[in-house]
Amino acid sequence: MRGNWRSRLSVLAGASALALSAVTGPPALADDAPVSPQEVRMPADVRIVEGGATEPGENVPSPAGPVETPAPGGQAEAVAAAKTAPSSSACLGSTTAYGSSGCFQHNGDVIWSGDTKKDGMSAAIGVYTDYGRAEEVCVNRLGVDTWATCDKDYREGGDVRLRALRYDGDTGKFYQPESWSGWIPVDGKY
């Protein structure tokens, strides 16, 4: 009778340990897409700024990697320019989440927003300051494997922080996964 009781107890202990490990398992990585997008609540007064395509031949951060030569011809030229390769010193304080990558270029106070996933949503890089300026989000609607820029003017003695998200332009909603950068000095001097 005692042997039977012990075997039942060990089975119960094993099942409990398995259930606990399932509940406390590691979180999903940033590159793992959620089964369904999880909405992120943004403040009602957040300003959404549509990022512009880069100038033809301009060096930009590239989620795709290879260098492509811009082709002449309006929109095709703008998209090709948005895919060109970066110089290594273009940005500080980059952050990346599923489908979005962003960084801050202190020379000119430029926010870079890169779209890295073809999922029908846009890359969105939120910008927060340490001195109370209203929150803004730089949205890249140029498509996958492109970069858009939002040219801003921040206080030189201040710091900015970036937040990478996904944005659905049809609904005006933001989605996780998200990622935050550390504080980045606007003047580029750490």
C-alpha positions as CSV (number, residue, x, y, z in Angstrom):
1,M,0.0,0.0,0.0
2,R,2.9,2.4,0.9
3,G,4.6,1.7,-2.5
4,N,1.4,2.5,-4.4
5,W,1.0,5.8,-2.4
6,R,4.6,6.8,-3.2
7,S,4.3,6.2,-6.9
8,R,1.1,8.2,-7.0
9,L,2.8,11.0,-5.1
10,S,5.8,11.0,-7.5
11,V,3.5,11.1,-10.6
12,L,1.6,14.0,-9.0
13,A,4.9,15.8,-8.3
14,G,6.1,15.3,-11.8
15,A,2.9,16.6,-13.3
16,S,3.1,19.7,-11.1
17,A,6.6,20.4,-12.1
18,L,5.7,20.1,-15.8
19,A,2.8,22.4,-15.4
20,L,5.0,25.0,-13.5
21,S,7.6,24.8,-16.2
22,A,5.0,25.5,-18.9
23,V,3.8,28.6,-17.0
24,T,7.2,30.0,-16.3
25,G,8.9,29.2,-19.6
26,P,11.1,31.8,-21.3
27,P,9.5,34.7,-23.1
28,A,9.3,34.9,-26.9
29,L,12.3,36.5,-28.7
30,A,11.9,39.7,-30.6
31,D,12.1,37.9,-34.0
32,D,9.3,35.6,-33.1
33,A,6.0,36.9,-34.5
34,P,3.0,36.7,-32.1
35,V,0.2,34.4,-33.1
36,S,-2.0,37.5,-33.4
37,P,-0.8,41.1,-32.9
38,Q,-1.2,42.6,-29.4
39,E,-2.4,46.2,-29.4
40,V,-0.3,48.8,-27.6
41,R,-2.1,51.7,-26.1
42,M,-0.5,55.0,-27.0
43,P,-1.3,58.4,-25.4
44,A,-4.1,60.2,-27.1
45,D,-1.9,63.2,-27.9
46,V,0.9,61.2,-29.6
47,R,1.9,62.8,-32.9
48,I,2.2,60.4,-35.9
49,V,4.7,61.6,-38.5
50,E,5.0,59.9,-41.8
51,G,8.6,59.3,-42.7
52,G,10.0,60.4,-46.0
53,A,12.0,58.4,-48.5
54,T,15.7,59.2,-48.5
55,E,17.4,61.2,-51.3
56,P,18.8,59.0,-54.1
57,G,22.3,57.9,-53.3
58,E,22.0,58.7,-49.6
59,N,23.6,56.2,-47.2
60,V,21.0,54.7,-44.8
61,P,20.8,51.8,-42.4
62,S,19.7,48.7,-44.4
63,P,17.7,45.8,-43.0
64,A,18.2,43.9,-46.2
65,G,22.0,44.2,-46.3
66,P,23.0,44.4,-49.9
67,V,23.7,47.7,-51.7
68,E,21.3,48.5,-54.6
69,T,21.8,51.3,-57.1
70,P,18.8,53.7,-57.3
71,A,17.0,53.5,-60.6
72,P,15.7,56.7,-62.1
73,G,12.0,57.2,-62.2
74,G,9.9,58.8,-59.4
75,Q,8.5,56.4,-56.8
76,A,10.8,53.5,-58.0
77,E,13.8,55.8,-57.5
78,A,12.6,56.8,-54.0
79,V,12.0,53.2,-52.9
80,A,15.4,52.1,-54.4
81,A,17.1,55.0,-52.5
82,A,15.4,53.9,-49.3
83,K,17.0,50.4,-49.7
84,T,20.7,51.7,-50.1
85,A,23.4,50.6,-47.6
86,P,24.5,52.6,-44.6
87,S,27.7,54.2,-43.6
88,S,28.9,52.7,-40.3
89,S,28.6,55.9,-38.3
90,A,25.2,57.1,-39.4
91,C,23.2,56.2,-36.2
92,L,23.4,56.0,-32.4
93,G,21.1,54.0,-30.1
94,S,19.5,51.6,-32.4
95,T,16.6,49.4,-31.4
96,T,14.9,46.5,-33.1
97,A,11.6,44.6,-32.6
98,Y,9.7,42.2,-34.9
99,G,9.4,44.0,-38.2
100,S,10.8,47.3,-37.1
101,S,14.2,48.8,-36.7
102,G,15.2,52.3,-35.8
103,C,18.0,54.5,-34.8
104,F,18.9,58.2,-34.1
105,Q,21.3,60.2,-36.2
106,H,22.6,63.0,-33.9
107,N,24.0,65.0,-36.8
108,G,20.8,66.6,-38.0
109,D,18.5,65.0,-35.4
110,V,17.1,62.4,-37.9
111,I,15.0,59.4,-36.8
112,W,15.4,56.3,-39.1
113,S,12.5,53.9,-39.3
114,G,13.2,50.6,-41.1
115,D,10.5,48.0,-42.1
116,T,12.0,44.5,-42.0
117,K,8.9,42.2,-42.3
118,K,6.3,41.8,-45.1
119,D,3.2,41.6,-43.0
120,G,0.9,44.4,-44.1
121,M,1.9,46.7,-41.3
122,S,4.4,49.6,-41.2
123,A,7.5,50.1,-39.0
124,A,7.0,52.7,-36.3
125,I,9.7,54.3,-34.2
126,G,8.4,56.3,-31.2
127,V,10.6,59.1,-29.9
128,Y,10.6,60.2,-26.3
129,T,12.6,63.0,-24.7
130,D,13.9,63.5,-21.1
131,Y,12.8,67.1,-21.1
132,G,9.0,66.8,-21.7
133,R,8.6,67.3,-25.4
134,A,5.4,65.7,-26.8
135,E,5.8,62.1,-27.9
136,E,6.1,61.5,-31.6
137,V,6.2,58.4,-33.8
138,C,8.0,58.1,-37.1
139,V,6.1,55.7,-39.4
140,N,7.6,54.1,-42.5
141,R,4.9,53.3,-45.1
142,L,7.4,52.7,-47.9
143,G,7.2,48.9,-47.6
144,V,9.4,46.0,-46.6
145,D,13.2,46.4,-46.7
146,T,13.0,50.2,-46.8
147,W,14.0,53.0,-44.5
148,A,12.2,56.3,-44.0
149,T,13.5,59.4,-42.2
150,C,11.8,61.9,-39.9
151,D,13.9,65.1,-39.6
152,K,13.4,66.7,-36.2
153,D,15.1,69.4,-34.0
154,Y,15.7,68.3,-30.4
155,R,17.3,70.3,-27.6
156,E,21.1,69.8,-27.8
157,G,21.4,69.2,-24.0
158,G,18.7,66.6,-24.0
159,D,18.4,62.9,-24.5
160,V,16.0,60.9,-26.7
161,R,14.8,57.3,-26.3
162,L,13.4,55.2,-29.2
163,R,10.6,52.6,-29.2
164,A,10.2,50.1,-32.1
165,L,6.6,49.0,-32.8
166,R,4.4,47.9,-35.7
167,Y,1.7,50.3,-37.0
168,D,-1.5,49.5,-38.9
169,G,-2.4,52.5,-41.0
170,D,-5.9,51.2,-41.7
171,T,-6.9,51.2,-38.0
172,G,-4.4,53.7,-36.7
173,K,-3.3,51.2,-34.0
174,F,0.1,50.2,-32.8
175,Y,1.2,46.6,-32.1
176,Q,3.8,44.6,-30.1
177,P,6.3,43.1,-29.9
178,E,8.1,46.3,-29.0
179,S,11.6,47.2,-28.0
180,W,13.1,50.3,-26.3
181,S,16.6,51.8,-26.7
182,G,18.5,53.3,-23.9
183,W,18.8,57.1,-23.6
184,I,20.7,58.7,-26.5
185,P,22.3,62.1,-26.2
186,V,21.0,64.5,-28.8
187,D,24.4,66.0,-29.3
188,G,26.0,62.5,-29.8
189,K,28.4,62.9,-26.8
190,Y,28.1,60.1,-24.3
